[in-house]
Amino acid sequence: MDEQLTLEPASTVGLGPDGMPVKTSDGVLTLSEGFEALASDLSRLRLEVLQRLAVQTRSKGRDSFSESQHVRLRTFLRALTGVRMTPALRTASKIDQGLKLVFGDPKFSFPEPYPNVAKTIYEGWEASNWGAVEGSGEEDAGSTAAAGPSAPARREDGLPAPDHPIYGTGGIMRGVLIRHRQRQTYYLDPAFADKIDAKVFGNNNLAVNAWWPRQICALRDGAHGARIGGIAGNADLGAYSIVVSSAYEGMDEDQGDWLIYSGSDSKTNKDPNVTFPSHATQYLTRSLQTHRPVRVLRSSLGNRQYSPTSGIRYDGLYTVTRDIHAFNAAGGLYLKFRLDRQPNQAAVDHSIPTRAQRDQESQVSEGY
């Protein structure tokens, strides 16, 4: 493939998780680590693979690829699904322009499934604002709430007082700070020492029916490892936790002791023959293989029968028991999963949040 890249032999034959054929001649393309080296790899391969093949389709047609060129293109597109995109990496590598050669330029005619695969990668990055939100340490909190005369007192440095009933050391928003911009956003205080690692399988010392007013608080307490996303996990080990909400209304189903949960980006695929699961979706696929327990949290945006009236609640451990292929509104194929609640756990208390918790939650947006 390239002197600076490694291509390890593949051992499977059939269809890969992205729907592209995997043959014994295929391999695994390992891109460099570190920003400069990765940007260099992407830029070089954009020219050597995408641009070169684009020119070839224009001069020789879409059926002119040799088997080695198919392998090179497949392995490169597959490797792109593992890239954590950032705005800086996009600018340095111009990989977005390369992908558009495959699916967005009428002068070039790549054979299927490459245009749909490239478009899915592009739209996935675009939907996440090319990684601009990732790592910002913020969670959208809604419109700005002005701190008027009735707002609780804060310290001279602008931080909440330790005895603040909501944001103080014993409050439900402890360790969470507010940044005031066009919209009020929450982020974890870098100096907060009691943050718990969420990269743990099982209950992680959490009691069933634990409740939080915002998802960032669940992140703080080790319940869910994502500020906004619905699936948190590890590519090799599986999903640690999921949040059930209305993100995929009409595609998901919640029956309390079991639920159907769609993988992320399930709405975006338009190809009826190819699934192109995101990293997060692959966490659930891995959980199906490992049978490791998944923490299930329900937000107030989910099925009213089983969801809390506000905030987010931990409802116990579930097991991924099967995957299901289905079609979205655009006719695209996507993956969803059945999860069954494990036995011998405390029952879910649907009276949580209590009235006292709801009263506290109503004060969160007032700030400090």
Secondary structure as UniProt FT lines:
FT   TURN            3..4
FT   STRAND          5..9
FT   STRAND          14..15
FT   TURN            17..18
FT   STRAND          21..22
FT   TURN            24..25
FT   STRAND          27..30
FT   HELIX           35..45
FT   HELIX           46..51
FT   HELIX           52..60
FT   TURN            62..63
FT   HELIX           67..80
FT   TURN            81..82
FT   HELIX           87..93
FT   HELIX           95..103
FT   TURN            106..107
FT   TURN            112..113
FT   HELIX           114..127
FT   HELIX           129..131
FT   TURN            134..135
FT   STRAND          139..143
FT   TURN            149..150
FT   TURN            156..157
FT   TURN            162..163
FT   TURN            165..167
FT   TURN            169..170
FT   TURN            172..175
FT   STRAND          176..180
FT   STRAND          183..188
FT   TURN            190..191
FT   TURN            193..194
FT   TURN            204..205
FT   TURN            208..209
FT   STRAND          211..212
FT   HELIX           215..220
FT   TURN            221..222
FT   STRAND          231..234
FT   TURN            235..237
FT   STRAND          238..244
FT   TURN            247..251
FT   STRAND          253..254
FT   STRAND          258..262
FT   TURN            264..268
FT   HELIX           279..290
FT   STRAND          294..299
FT   TURN            300..301
FT   TURN            304..306
FT   STRAND          312..327
FT   TURN            329..330
FT   STRAND          333..341
FT   TURN            350..351
FT   HELIX           355..361
FT   TURN            362..363
FT   HELIX           364..366
//
